C-alpha cells in the first residue's frame, strides 16, 4: 500500500504559501558555487512567504557546464531560516580523459540548508544535498551522492 503523506504535506505547504494575499514576488540575482552549480549565475524569485523558485547556469574551467532549477521551501523573512529544496541539474561534461564520462546527463537534486536574509536585501545560503545517480558514461558519472553548495544573492 502506497503512503500518501508526503504528497499531502507538500499540497498543504503549497496551499498555505499561496494563501497570503499580501505577498508580492521579489527577485534576487547573485552567484553560487559548489556542487552541482560549479561557479554559477543564480536567479531566485520569492513567489510567496514560503516558496522560492531558483534557476542557475554555471561552468567550471571550461571543462563542463551545468544548468538547473529548484523549488525551495523556506521563510523569506529576515534572519536565519532553515530551508529544504527539490530540483534538477543538467550537467554537460566536455572534456574526458581515459575512462572519464563525457556528455550530458540529468540529475534530481534534493536537500536542506540554512539561509540568512539581511534587512538590506542581501541573502546568503549554504545547502547540503543529495544528487541522484546518473549514467556511468555521461555527465558526472554513475555515483554522485552528497552535494555542498552556497551563494550570495542581491535583491533586484
C-alpha positions in Angstrom: 0.0 0.0 0.0 1.4 3.4 -1.0 1.8 6.1 1.6 0.3 9.5 0.5 1.6 11.6 3.5 4.5 13.3 1.5 2.2 14.4 -1.3 -0.4 15.6 1.2 2.2 17.5 3.2 3.5 19.2 0.0 0.0 20.1 -1.1 -0.7 21.7 2.4 2.6 23.7 2.2 1.7 24.9 -1.3 -1.8 25.9 -0.3 -0.6 27.8 2.8 2.1 29.6 1.0 -0.1 30.9 -1.8 -2.9 31.9 0.6 -1.1 35.1 1.8 -2.7 37.8 -0.3 -0.1 40.5 0.8 2.8 38.6 -0.7 4.4 40.0 -3.9 7.2 38.5 -5.9 10.7 39.7 -5.1 13.6 39.0 -7.4 17.2 38.2 -6.4 20.3 37.8 -8.5 23.8 36.6 -7.5 26.4 33.9 -7.6 26.5 30.4 -6.2 29.3 27.8 -6.0 29.6 24.2 -5.2 28.1 21.1 -6.5 26.2 20.8 -8.8 26.3 24.5 -9.7 30.1 24.7 -10.0 30.5 28.5 -10.4 27.1 29.9 -11.4 25.0 32.9 -12.0 21.8 32.4 -9.9 18.4 33.9 -10.1 15.7 33.5 -7.4 12.1 34.6 -7.4 10.4 34.6 -4.0 6.8 33.8 -5.1 5.3 33.6 -1.6 6.3 33.8 2.1 7.4 30.2 2.0 8.3 29.4 -1.6 11.2 30.4 -3.8 11.9 29.3 -7.4 15.6 29.2 -8.4 17.4 28.8 -11.7 21.1 28.8 -12.3 23.7 28.4 -15.1 27.3 27.6 -14.4 30.6 26.2 -15.5 34.0 25.1 -14.2 37.2 26.0 -16.1 35.6 25.2 -19.5 35.6 21.5 -18.6 31.8 21.3 -18.1 28.6 23.3 -17.9 25.6 23.0 -15.7 22.1 24.4 -15.5 19.2 23.6 -13.3 16.4 24.8 -11.1 14.8 24.0 -7.8 11.8 24.7 -5.6 12.9 26.0 -2.1 10.6 25.9 0.9 11.8 28.4 3.5 10.6 31.6 5.1 11.7 34.7 3.1 11.7 37.0 6.2 14.9 38.5 7.6 17.3 36.5 9.8 18.5 32.8 9.9 16.0 30.4 8.4 16.2 26.6 7.7 15.3 25.6 4.1 14.7 22.5 2.1 14.5 22.0 -1.6 14.0 19.7 -4.5 15.2 20.4 -8.0 17.1 19.2 -11.0 20.5 19.7 -12.6 21.7 19.0 -16.1 25.5 18.6 -16.4 27.4 18.5 -19.7 31.0 17.2 -19.4 33.0 18.5 -22.4 36.4 17.1 -21.7 37.2 13.5 -20.9 40.5 11.6 -20.4 40.7 7.8 -20.4 37.5 6.4 -18.8 36.1 9.7 -17.5 32.5 10.4 -18.5 31.7 12.7 -21.4 28.3 14.1 -22.5 25.1 15.4 -20.9 23.1 13.8 -18.0 20.1 14.8 -15.9 20.1 14.6 -12.1 17.5 15.0 -9.4 18.7 17.2 -6.5 17.2 17.4 -3.0 18.4 18.6 0.3 18.3 21.0 3.2 20.3 24.1 4.3 20.4 27.3 6.2 19.9 30.8 4.8 20.3 34.3 6.2 18.5 37.4 4.9 19.8 40.8 5.8 17.4 43.7 6.1 19.2 45.5 3.1 18.1 42.7 0.7 21.3 40.6 0.6 20.8 36.9 1.1 23.4 34.2 1.8 22.8 30.4 1.9 24.6 27.1 2.4 23.0 23.8 1.4 23.8 20.1 1.9 22.0 17.8 -0.6 21.9 14.6 -2.4 22.2 14.2 -6.1 20.7 11.1 -7.8 22.8 8.6 -9.7 23.2 9.1 -13.4 24.6 7.2 -16.4 28.1 5.9 -15.9 29.4 7.2 -19.2 27.8 10.7 -19.3 27.7 13.9 -17.1 29.4 13.3 -13.8 29.4 9.6 -14.0 27.4 7.0 -12.2 27.8 7.6 -8.5 27.3 11.2 -7.4 26.0 11.3 -3.8 26.3 14.3 -1.5 26.5 17.9 -2.6 27.5 21.0 -0.9 26.8 24.5 -2.2 26.4 28.1 -1.2 25.9 31.5 -2.5 25.1 35.2 -2.1 22.1 37.0 -3.7 21.1 40.6 -4.1 17.6 42.0 -4.3 16.8 43.5 -7.7 
